[in-house]
Amino acid sequence: MSPSATRVEVAIVGAGFAGIGMAIALRRAGREDFVVLERAASLGGTWRENTYPGVACDVPSHLYGFATHPNPDWSGTYARGAEIRAYLEDVAASEGLGDRLRLRSPMHRAEWDADRGVWRLALGVSGSADRDASEGPAIIEADVLVLACGRLTEPAIPRTPGLEQFPGPVFHSARWDHSAPLAGARVGVVGTGASAVQIVPALARAASHVTLLQRSAPWIVPRGGGAYSDADRARFVADPTALESLRADLYAEGEARFASRSGDSAAAAEAEAVARTHLARQVTDPALRAALTPDYAFGCKRVLLSDDFYPAVSSDAVTLVPAALAAVEGSTLVAADGTRHDVDALVLATGFASSRQPYAELVRGEGGQTLAEHWSAGMTSFGSTVVAGFPNLFVLNGPNASLGHSSSVLMIEEQAAYVCRVLDVRGRGVLRVDPAAESAYTDEIGRAAASTRWMTGGCRNWYVDERSGRLTLLWPGTVDAFRARLARADGSEFLPTTDREPALEGSSA
């Protein structure tokens, strides 16, 4: 028999930046009756999962943090992965979230109970180290469900013939096997995205040789930056206004970058010239330089930052194969151009299930429809946060909430603020999104995206849903524009409630 349910006002699923950010916002709003559910044994999200050599953020560290928790101790302009994870742990500790955080508690399913007006969550039987599996899943009933599961958590594994029969170590970049004997080995790397441009230079220093298979070349601009000195960090501690000023400058620089990333002709041409100059200076071989030159518009795919990728690929330690992986025959990689390459280990830097969120299969709203079914033609929402047919549900970092020019944490903070405003205004009523409001917002996104490089740049990117052809991941505007858009939400996005609606009744966790 299942144990009795635990009742809370708000259940947050995920303990990365989105989940921790939501918890901070609720606490600032005076809402203490919440729980943060995390499937893993520790918090950290993306920065817990990704531990590959060279892992770091490509957003300046003083912009990649919560406004309420500035960190004067970042080691440099761009923080390493372990440092970001430690920052999240420090934030959770300083906010006193320990008693609200439930680790090893994967959400097995979430179903809306229309009769009682609550979300009923079943947590996997491995959810707690001290719970006997024979007791069945733990049950949580929540008035409000916040999905803060992230978009870069489930690796996308290519369906390549023979891959499963590869005799050596093979793993995705987000599931790095630190026990694999890569030192002195011949290592194949599939992909040239954001993870690969960090991994390849690190592997080139350790492996006997790296074979890099490139389906399409990325646009890469100089990374720059450097380490903060002890004097810098001491100044940030002594003078918080200096830190505030730096964050404001970084914010303004990020907002200005939107023009080049989205397709403003003059801004894109200027940024592309920087990328081409960077390539020309670091790669002198004409044939290699040609292979590393993208054949699509600047900004169509994610623009990458690196100062050491091109030198690594130009060295004798790396062979660039300008073709996708077509098949695996034993320990031989067969590229789409017909070339064959023998390797001892294989790293799949092949991205994530981003436009088709895995958690969507687990969530059932009104009428028993799953979120995945609702999103079968691509993710939709109102305000990039609430979804028709799923009462009292909020999605952070989901549909049209990502950025291609600045820090995703900024978007999370705006979404969390919107959640708190909505809960305060609507009080005890059940929140049902008007399908017409969701449809209108989807059309609004479509109009804003239509002329951008993401839609017209001649490339395949993970921002656009392959089935619908709609931009479903990115917000097609600046952070300022997103903040203003959510500020215009006046409650008319929700259907009127009736006296017969179940009340939102919070209780202690």
VEXTI-80596 format. One line per 2 residues: their letters; for each residue x, y, z of C-alpha. Coordinates in Angstrom, 2 decimals. Layout:
! VEXTI-80596
A> X:Y:Z; ...
! end
This chain:
! VEXTI-80596
MS> 0.00:0.00:0.00; 1.30:3.45:-0.88
PS> 2.18:5.73:2.00; -0.10:8.69:2.70
AT> 0.52:11.72:0.52; 2.55:14.71:1.62
RV> 0.69:17.95:0.87; 2.43:21.18:-0.16
EV> 1.38:24.37:-1.85; 4.13:24.31:-4.51
AI> 6.16:21.38:-5.81; 9.21:22.32:-7.86
VG> 10.76:19.60:-10.02; 14.48:20.10:-10.63
AG> 17.28:21.59:-8.55; 19.36:23.39:-11.15
FA> 19.31:27.12:-11.75; 15.59:27.13:-12.54
GI> 14.53:25.16:-9.49; 16.75:27.04:-7.06
GM> 15.72:30.34:-8.66; 12.04:29.48:-8.21
AI> 12.61:28.56:-4.58; 14.37:31.90:-3.97
AL> 11.49:33.81:-5.56; 8.86:31.97:-3.52
RR> 10.72:32.63:-0.31; 11.13:36.33:-1.19
AG> 7.37:36.44:-1.82; 6.66:35.02:1.62
RE> 5.64:31.57:0.40; 7.32:28.93:2.51
DF> 5.19:25.89:1.75; 7.17:24.36:-1.09
VV> 9.43:21.44:-1.86; 12.19:21.05:-4.46
LE> 12.36:17.56:-5.94; 15.61:16.39:-7.52
RA> 16.16:13.02:-9.16; 19.92:12.98:-8.56
AS> 21.87:12.71:-5.34; 22.89:16.38:-5.45
LG> 21.72:19.64:-6.93; 23.32:21.44:-9.87
GT> 21.39:20.50:-13.00; 23.46:20.97:-16.15
WR> 26.54:21.71:-14.07; 26.20:18.47:-12.15
EN> 25.70:16.39:-15.30; 28.49:17.91:-17.40
TY> 31.92:17.11:-15.97; 33.90:16.68:-19.18
PG> 37.45:18.08:-19.48; 37.39:21.81:-20.07
VA> 33.72:22.31:-19.15; 32.97:25.98:-18.57
CD> 30.28:28.57:-19.17; 30.29:30.77:-22.27
VP> 28.36:33.53:-20.49; 30.40:35.90:-18.27
SH> 30.32:34.59:-14.74; 29.07:37.83:-13.16
LY> 26.01:37.65:-15.40; 25.53:33.91:-14.92
GF> 24.23:34.09:-11.39; 21.21:35.28:-9.45
AT> 20.79:39.02:-8.99; 20.03:38.37:-5.33
HP> 23.24:36.40:-4.87; 26.19:38.22:-6.46
NP> 29.43:36.30:-6.15; 32.58:38.40:-5.73
DW> 34.75:35.27:-5.76; 34.38:34.06:-9.35
SG> 37.83:32.99:-10.49; 37.62:34.58:-13.91
TY> 35.54:36.08:-16.68; 34.13:32.63:-17.54
AR> 33.54:30.21:-14.69; 34.39:26.52:-14.84
GA> 31.63:23.96:-14.43; 32.61:22.78:-10.95
EI> 32.77:26.38:-9.78; 29.22:27.05:-11.02
RA> 27.94:23.94:-9.29; 29.62:25.04:-6.05
YL> 27.95:28.45:-6.46; 24.52:26.81:-6.67
ED> 25.25:24.74:-3.59; 26.32:27.88:-1.72
VA> 23.16:29.71:-2.77; 20.95:26.84:-1.63
AS> 22.76:26.77:1.69; 22.54:30.52:2.22
EG> 18.82:30.41:1.43; 18.32:27.61:3.94
LG> 16.80:25.28:1.37; 18.10:22.12:2.98
DR> 14.77:21.15:4.55; 12.93:21.94:1.30
LR> 15.24:19.93:-0.95; 14.45:16.26:-1.56
LR> 17.28:14.51:-3.36; 17.06:11.10:-5.06
SP> 13.40:11.84:-5.74; 12.72:11.42:-9.46
MH> 9.23:12.31:-10.61; 7.67:9.13:-11.94
RA> 4.44:10.83:-13.00; 2.35:13.91:-12.29
EW> -1.42:13.92:-12.77; -3.96:16.69:-12.31
DA> -6.80:15.69:-9.96; -9.68:17.81:-11.23
DR> -12.03:16.81:-8.41; -9.68:18.02:-5.71
GV> -7.82:20.69:-7.69; -4.34:19.34:-6.94
WR> -1.40:17.85:-8.74; -0.63:14.31:-7.61
LA> 3.02:13.38:-8.03; 4.41:9.88:-7.74
LG> 8.12:9.78:-7.02; 10.19:6.85:-8.23
VS> 10.81:4.01:-5.80; 14.48:4.96:-5.69
GS> 13.52:8.43:-4.50; 14.95:8.05:-1.02
AD> 17.91:6.12:0.27; 16.00:5.20:3.43
RD> 12.72:4.11:1.84; 12.06:0.46:1.16
AS> 11.02:-0.16:-2.46; 8.24:-2.46:-1.20
EG> 6.50:0.59:0.25; 5.76:1.80:-3.27
PA> 6.28:5.29:-4.65; 6.14:8.34:-2.44
II> 3.16:10.58:-3.20; 3.12:14.36:-3.07
EA> 0.00:16.43:-3.58; 0.64:20.01:-4.63
DV> -1.67:22.89:-5.38; 0.89:24.21:-7.85
LV> 3.45:22.35:-9.96; 6.56:24.07:-11.31
LA> 8.59:22.13:-13.87; 12.17:23.36:-13.64
CG> 13.69:20.36:-15.37; 15.96:22.17:-17.80
RL> 16.44:21.61:-21.51; 20.00:20.24:-21.61
TE> 19.64:17.19:-19.38; 18.80:14.24:-21.64
PA> 21.57:13.37:-24.12; 20.65:12.91:-27.77
IP> 22.31:9.67:-28.90; 22.62:9.23:-32.67
RT> 21.04:6.18:-34.25; 24.18:5.12:-36.03
PG> 24.46:1.58:-37.39; 26.98:-0.42:-35.38
LE> 27.33:2.12:-32.57; 26.17:-0.32:-29.90
QF> 28.80:-2.84:-30.98; 31.73:-0.44:-30.60
PG> 34.25:-2.45:-28.52; 35.81:0.40:-26.57
PV> 34.52:3.07:-24.23; 31.69:5.10:-25.77
FH> 29.79:7.80:-23.91; 28.02:11.11:-24.32
SA> 29.77:14.31:-23.28; 27.16:14.83:-20.52
RW> 27.78:11.34:-19.13; 31.56:11.50:-19.07
DH> 33.27:8.28:-18.08; 36.20:9.42:-15.97
SA> 37.38:5.82:-15.65; 37.89:5.46:-19.41
PL> 41.59:5.14:-20.31; 41.82:8.09:-22.74
AG> 45.39:9.12:-22.01; 47.50:7.94:-24.92
AR> 44.45:6.53:-26.72; 43.02:7.26:-30.15
VG> 39.79:9.11:-29.39; 36.96:9.89:-31.77
VV> 34.72:12.89:-31.10; 31.38:13.26:-32.88
GT> 30.08:16.82:-33.11; 31.42:20.36:-33.14
GA> 28.97:22.16:-30.86; 29.53:24.07:-27.63
SA> 30.72:21.03:-25.66; 33.01:19.75:-28.40
VQ> 34.93:23.01:-28.76; 35.85:22.71:-25.09
IV> 36.50:18.97:-25.12; 38.72:18.73:-28.20
PA> 41.54:21.00:-26.93; 41.59:19.12:-23.63
LA> 41.68:15.71:-25.33; 44.34:16.87:-27.78
RA> 46.66:17.37:-24.83; 46.04:13.90:-23.38
AS> 45.15:11.46:-26.17; 47.59:10.06:-28.68
HV> 45.30:11.38:-31.40; 41.82:12.86:-31.77
TL> 39.58:12.29:-34.79; 36.86:14.92:-34.96
LQ> 33.78:14.30:-37.11; 32.08:17.53:-38.12
RS> 28.62:17.54:-39.69; 28.62:21.34:-39.96
AP> 31.19:23.94:-38.96; 30.26:26.39:-36.19
WI> 30.79:30.12:-36.20; 33.38:30.82:-33.50
VP> 34.39:34.18:-32.07; 37.26:34.95:-29.66
RG> 36.56:34.05:-26.06; 38.94:36.50:-24.41
GG> 38.60:37.20:-20.74; 40.94:35.87:-18.12
AY> 41.42:35.27:-14.42; 40.39:37.75:-11.77
SD> 43.25:38.72:-9.49; 43.12:38.60:-5.71
AD> 42.93:42.40:-5.84; 39.92:42.24:-8.18
RA> 38.04:39.88:-5.90; 38.94:41.92:-2.82
RF> 37.61:45.05:-4.56; 34.32:43.29:-5.35
VA> 33.97:42.30:-1.69; 34.83:45.74:-0.38
DP> 32.76:47.65:-2.92; 29.52:45.89:-3.92
TA> 28.68:48.79:-6.23; 31.67:47.84:-8.38
LE> 30.14:44.38:-8.80; 26.75:45.89:-9.59
SL> 28.33:48.15:-12.20; 30.15:45.23:-13.82
RA> 26.96:43.17:-14.00; 25.11:46.12:-15.54
DL> 27.82:46.53:-18.17; 27.74:42.81:-18.98
YA> 23.96:42.92:-19.20; 24.09:45.82:-21.66
EG> 26.71:44.03:-23.76; 24.54:40.94:-23.88
EA> 21.45:42.87:-24.93; 23.46:44.57:-27.67
RF> 24.55:41.14:-28.97; 20.98:40.22:-29.79
AS> 21.12:42.19:-33.04; 23.96:40.16:-34.51
RS> 22.58:36.85:-33.34; 19.05:37.44:-34.61
GD> 19.98:38.77:-38.04; 20.30:42.55:-38.08
SA> 22.25:42.88:-41.33; 24.85:45.41:-40.21
AA> 25.40:43.86:-36.78; 25.58:40.33:-38.20
AE> 28.06:41.38:-40.88; 30.30:43.00:-38.28
AE> 30.19:39.95:-36.01; 30.76:37.58:-38.92
AV> 33.84:39.58:-39.91; 35.20:39.09:-36.40
AR> 34.61:35.34:-36.67; 36.24:35.12:-40.11
TH> 39.26:37.08:-38.92; 39.56:34.84:-35.88
LA> 39.53:31.75:-38.13; 42.05:33.22:-40.58
RQ> 44.48:34.17:-37.83; 44.37:30.78:-36.12
VT> 44.16:28.44:-39.13; 46.75:29.06:-41.84
DP> 46.12:25.96:-43.97; 43.68:27.01:-46.74
AL> 42.02:23.60:-47.08; 41.49:23.23:-43.34
RA> 40.27:26.79:-43.10; 37.74:26.12:-45.85
AL> 36.50:23.01:-44.04; 36.07:25.04:-40.84
TP> 34.13:27.84:-42.55; 30.35:27.59:-41.99
DY> 28.08:27.44:-45.03; 25.13:29.11:-43.31
AF> 24.32:32.60:-42.03; 26.00:33.91:-38.90
GC> 23.66:33.40:-35.93; 21.62:30.60:-37.51
KR> 23.19:28.17:-35.07; 24.58:28.92:-31.64
VL> 27.66:31.13:-31.94; 30.55:29.62:-29.99
LS> 33.41:31.20:-28.04; 36.88:29.69:-28.08
DD> 40.52:30.70:-28.32; 42.00:27.19:-28.32
FY> 39.72:25.09:-30.55; 41.19:26.21:-33.87
PA> 44.81:25.80:-32.70; 43.99:22.29:-31.47
VS> 42.34:21.30:-34.75; 45.29:22.79:-36.67
SD> 47.79:20.70:-34.72; 49.09:17.25:-35.55
AV> 47.13:15.94:-32.55; 43.74:16.30:-34.30
TL> 42.32:15.14:-37.63; 39.23:17.00:-38.79
VP> 36.77:14.93:-40.81; 34.31:17.36:-42.43
AA> 31.52:14.80:-42.55; 28.97:13.23:-40.23
LA> 29.35:9.78:-38.67; 27.57:7.32:-40.95
AV> 28.37:3.94:-39.40; 30.55:2.13:-36.89
EG> 32.24:-1.11:-37.89; 33.99:-2.59:-34.89
ST> 36.46:0.07:-33.80; 36.33:1.83:-37.18
LV> 34.32:5.00:-37.68; 32.88:5.33:-41.17
AA> 32.20:8.94:-42.14; 29.58:10.11:-44.62
DG> 32.37:11.02:-47.05; 33.47:7.36:-47.11
TR> 36.65:7.81:-45.07; 37.43:5.31:-42.30
HD> 39.09:6.06:-38.99; 40.24:3.62:-36.32
VD> 39.77:4.76:-32.72; 40.00:3.24:-29.25
AL> 37.29:5.34:-27.57; 34.37:7.42:-28.77
VL> 32.89:10.62:-27.32; 29.44:11.69:-28.49
AT> 29.19:15.47:-28.30; 25.84:15.24:-30.04
GF> 23.63:17.56:-28.02; 20.42:17.00:-26.12
AS> 16.72:16.28:-26.47; 15.86:19.96:-26.35
SR> 12.77:20.63:-28.44; 11.13:17.37:-27.26
QP> 11.36:17.50:-23.48; 11.47:14.02:-21.88
YA> 9.58:15.12:-18.75; 6.56:16.00:-20.91
EL> 5.66:12.30:-21.15; 5.25:12.14:-17.38
VR> 2.78:15.00:-16.91; -1.00:14.56:-17.45
GE> -3.33:17.50:-17.36; -7.08:17.82:-17.76
GG> -8.73:15.03:-19.68; -5.68:12.82:-19.23
QT> -3.70:14.48:-22.01; 0.05:14.40:-21.50
LA> 2.17:17.47:-21.94; 4.00:15.59:-24.70
EH> 0.71:15.10:-26.53; -0.16:18.76:-26.14
WS> 3.26:19.60:-27.55; 3.14:17.00:-30.34
AG> 3.42:19.76:-32.96; 6.07:21.62:-30.98
MT> 6.11:23.29:-27.57; 3.56:26.06:-26.97
SF> 2.66:28.25:-24.02; 1.56:31.64:-22.90
GS> 4.35:33.84:-21.63; 6.79:30.97:-22.20
TV> 5.61:29.77:-18.79; 1.98:28.52:-18.58
VA> 0.21:25.95:-20.76; -3.45:25.51:-21.72
GF> -5.01:22.31:-20.39; -2.60:22.09:-17.45
PN> -4.06:24.01:-14.49; -1.75:25.48:-11.86
LF> 1.28:24.38:-13.90; 4.31:26.55:-14.66
VL> 7.26:25.60:-16.88; 10.60:27.35:-16.41
NG> 13.30:27.30:-19.08; 10.89:25.57:-21.45
PN> 9.12:26.81:-24.58; 10.60:30.01:-26.03
AS> 12.48:30.80:-22.83; 16.09:30.26:-23.95
LG> 18.48:32.91:-25.23; 21.11:32.94:-27.93
HS> 22.78:36.16:-26.82; 22.87:36.36:-23.02
SS> 22.38:34.54:-19.72; 19.50:32.10:-19.34
VL> 19.47:32.89:-15.62; 18.01:36.29:-16.47
MI> 15.04:34.62:-18.14; 14.56:32.24:-15.22
EE> 14.41:35.16:-12.81; 11.74:36.88:-14.91
QA> 9.68:33.69:-15.14; 9.92:33.07:-11.39
AY> 8.79:36.63:-10.71; 5.81:36.10:-13.03
VC> 4.85:32.90:-11.18; 4.83:34.73:-7.87
RV> 2.79:37.65:-9.27; 0.20:35.27:-10.70
LD> -0.11:33.32:-7.45; -0.51:36.54:-5.47
VR> -3.14:38.03:-7.78; -5.22:34.91:-8.34
GR> -4.94:33.78:-4.75; -6.98:30.63:-4.20
GV> -8.48:30.09:-7.63; -7.45:27.34:-10.03
LR> -5.42:28.84:-12.86; -6.47:27.63:-16.30
VD> -4.81:29.14:-19.34; -7.18:30.33:-22.04
PA> -6.34:28.29:-25.18; -6.93:31.43:-27.24
AE> -4.26:33.27:-25.23; -1.78:30.45:-25.81
SA> -2.59:30.41:-29.53; -2.18:34.18:-29.78
YT> 1.17:34.06:-27.97; 2.36:31.27:-30.27
DE> 1.42:33.39:-33.28; 3.21:36.35:-31.69
IG> 6.38:34.29:-31.36; 6.04:33.12:-34.95
RA> 5.76:36.65:-36.30; 8.75:37.85:-34.30
AA> 10.85:34.87:-35.38; 9.91:34.80:-39.06
ST> 12.70:37.06:-40.31; 15.43:35.94:-37.90
RW> 18.52:33.98:-38.86; 17.24:31.03:-36.84
MT> 14.45:30.61:-39.37; 16.05:31.95:-42.56
GG> 19.76:31.29:-42.11; 19.96:28.05:-44.07
CR> 20.92:25.70:-41.25; 19.47:23.03:-39.01
NW> 19.47:24.16:-35.40; 18.10:22.87:-32.12
YV> 16.04:26.01:-31.61; 13.47:25.01:-34.24
DE> 11.10:22.07:-33.86; 11.69:19.66:-36.74
RS> 8.05:18.58:-37.03; 6.32:21.95:-36.95
GR> 9.12:24.12:-38.28; 8.40:26.63:-35.50
LT> 10.91:28.35:-33.25; 10.13:26.63:-29.95
LL> 13.27:27.02:-27.81; 14.44:30.61:-28.15
WP> 12.76:33.81:-27.08; 12.99:35.97:-30.25
GT> 13.89:39.16:-28.44; 15.95:40.76:-25.73
VD> 15.67:40.17:-21.99; 14.22:43.66:-21.66
AF> 11.52:42.73:-24.18; 10.70:39.52:-22.28
RA> 10.39:41.41:-19.02; 8.09:43.93:-20.67
RL> 6.00:41.18:-22.27; 5.39:39.44:-18.96
AR> 4.63:42.79:-17.33; 1.81:43.25:-19.86
AD> 0.20:39.97:-18.77; -2.82:41.21:-16.84
GS> -4.48:37.94:-15.90; -6.61:37.78:-19.01
EF> -4.45:34.83:-20.11; -6.45:32.74:-17.63
LP> -10.04:31.59:-17.89; -12.45:32.95:-15.27
TT> -12.78:30.82:-12.15; -16.08:29.84:-10.60
DR> -17.24:29.54:-7.03; -17.25:25.77:-7.44
EP> -13.52:25.65:-8.21; -11.40:23.87:-5.62
AL> -9.39:26.35:-3.59; -5.61:26.58:-3.58
EG> -4.98:25.32:-0.09; -1.38:25.34:1.01
SS> -0.26:23.28:3.99; 3.00:22.70:5.75
A> 5.59:20.49:4.11
! end
